[in-house]
Amino acid sequence: MDQGYVHVFTGNGKGKTTAAIGLSVRAAGAGMKVFIGQFIKQGEYSEIKALKRFEDLITIEQFGLGRFMNEMPELEDIQAARNGLARVKEVMASGHYDMVVLDEANVAVKYGLMQVQELLGLIINKPQALELVITGRYASPRIIEMADMVTDFQAKKHYYERGTKARVGIEM
């Protein structure tokens, strides 16, 4: 692969992480090595369990403490994200991976876990052949402008609005 591109999956609709994981599985099917860094999240979600079947090609690391959503982060949350950002820089520079997914990185920027300039820096310094995927609501206009492909997931209707809780295997 000569040229890698920057994909952004954003918007208030369901499926951003799922789309990134689908793209990761497709890449693994072609023999590509994928690194998924999950900001915000922590825990054994169903996608983590499923992707263990591809552990020779897909690596997942979590950089969140899993304890805040739509609240102000604590110092420990910020430090976890800082450690994740350092790890992602190392991974991107290693040349070991063909695709890097930054799951919920847009949310991490929105809540001050990292600065938009840092995420822009990852895009600017991306190795030419690396495919970079950034997910999460609230994508900055600057990130959208720098991306090669942007998909905006829009919620039209969701059973969550009727009180249905997140279900294992579907939402988590």
C-alpha positions in Angstrom: 0.0 0.0 0.0 1.6 3.3 -1.1 -0.8 5.9 0.3 -2.7 5.7 3.5 -5.6 8.1 4.2 -7.2 9.7 7.2 -10.8 8.6 7.9 -13.0 10.3 10.4 -16.2 8.7 11.8 -18.2 11.3 13.7 -21.7 12.4 14.5 -24.4 11.6 17.0 -25.5 8.3 15.5 -24.6 4.8 16.6 -22.0 2.8 14.8 -18.7 4.8 14.7 -16.6 2.4 16.6 -18.4 -0.5 14.9 -17.5 0.9 11.5 -13.9 1.3 12.6 -13.8 -2.3 13.8 -15.3 -3.5 10.6 -12.6 -1.7 8.6 -10.0 -3.2 10.9 -11.3 -6.7 10.3 -11.3 -6.1 6.6 -7.7 -4.8 6.8 -6.8 -7.9 8.8 -8.4 -10.1 6.2 -6.0 -8.6 3.7 -3.0 -9.4 6.0 -2.6 -5.8 7.3 -1.6 -5.2 10.9 -3.9 -3.0 12.9 -3.5 -1.1 16.2 -6.7 0.2 17.9 -6.2 2.7 20.7 -9.4 3.3 22.7 -9.5 6.6 24.5 -12.2 7.0 27.2 -13.2 3.3 27.2 -12.1 0.6 29.6 -13.4 -2.9 30.0 -14.1 -6.1 28.2 -16.6 -4.9 25.7 -17.9 -7.5 23.2 -15.8 -6.1 20.4 -12.6 -6.6 22.6 -13.6 -10.3 23.1 -14.4 -10.8 19.4 -11.2 -9.2 18.2 -9.1 -11.6 20.3 -9.7 -14.0 17.5 -7.5 -11.7 15.3 -4.8 -11.0 17.9 -2.1 -11.9 15.5 -3.1 -9.0 13.3 -5.2 -6.6 15.5 -3.9 -5.1 18.7 -6.2 -3.2 21.1 -5.1 -1.0 24.0 -7.3 1.1 26.2 -6.3 4.5 27.4 -9.4 5.4 29.4 -10.5 4.8 32.9 -14.1 4.2 31.8 -15.6 6.3 34.5 -16.7 9.5 32.9 -18.9 10.4 29.9 -20.3 13.9 29.5 -18.7 15.0 32.7 -15.4 16.8 33.5 -12.5 14.5 33.6 -10.3 14.2 36.6 -6.5 14.4 36.6 -6.2 10.6 36.4 -8.3 10.6 33.2 -6.1 13.2 31.6 -3.0 11.3 32.6 -4.4 8.1 31.1 -5.1 9.9 27.9 -1.6 11.5 27.9 -0.1 8.0 28.3 -2.3 6.8 25.4 -1.2 9.7 23.2 2.5 8.9 23.8 1.8 5.2 23.1 0.0 6.1 19.8 2.9 8.3 18.7 5.3 5.4 19.4 3.0 2.9 17.5 2.7 5.3 14.5 6.4 5.8 14.3 7.3 2.1 14.7 6.3 1.1 11.1 4.9 -2.1 12.6 1.2 -1.3 11.8 -0.6 -0.6 8.5 -3.6 0.9 10.2 -4.1 2.8 13.4 -7.6 3.5 14.9 -8.0 6.2 17.5 -11.3 5.3 19.0 -13.2 8.1 20.7 -10.2 10.5 20.1 -12.7 13.3 19.1 -14.4 12.9 22.4 -11.1 13.0 24.2 -10.4 16.4 22.5 -13.9 17.7 23.4 -13.4 17.0 27.1 -9.8 18.2 27.3 -8.1 14.9 27.6 -5.9 16.0 24.7 -5.7 19.2 22.6 -6.9 19.4 19.1 -3.4 20.5 18.1 -2.1 17.1 19.3 -4.6 15.2 17.2 -3.8 17.4 14.2 -0.1 16.6 14.9 -0.8 12.9 14.5 -2.5 13.6 11.2 0.3 15.8 9.9 3.1 13.5 11.0 1.3 10.3 9.9 3.7 8.0 7.9 2.6 8.2 4.2 1.5 4.5 4.0 -0.3 4.4 7.3 -4.1 4.3 7.3 -5.4 6.5 10.2 -9.0 6.2 11.5 -10.3 8.7 14.1 -13.7 8.1 15.7 -16.0 9.9 18.1 -18.7 12.6 18.2 -17.7 16.2 18.2 -15.0 16.1 15.5 -13.3 19.5 15.3 -13.8 21.4 12.1 -10.0 21.4 11.8 -9.9 17.6 12.0 -12.6 17.3 9.4 -10.7 19.7 7.1 -7.5 17.6 7.4 -9.2 14.2 6.9 -9.4 12.5 3.5 -12.7 10.9 4.2 -15.4 11.9 6.7 -18.5 10.0 7.5 -21.1 11.8 9.7 -23.3 9.3 11.5 -26.7 10.9 12.1 -29.2 9.5 14.6 -32.7 9.5 13.1 -34.3 7.1 15.5 -33.0 4.9 18.3 -34.8 2.6 20.7 -32.7 4.1 23.5 -35.1 7.1 23.3 -37.9 4.7 24.4 -35.9 3.6 27.5 -34.1 0.6 26.1 -30.8 0.0 27.8 -27.5 -0.8 26.0 -27.5 -4.6 25.2 -24.6 -6.9 25.2 -23.5 -7.8 21.7 -25.4 -4.9 20.1 -24.3 -1.7 21.9 -21.6 -3.1 24.2 
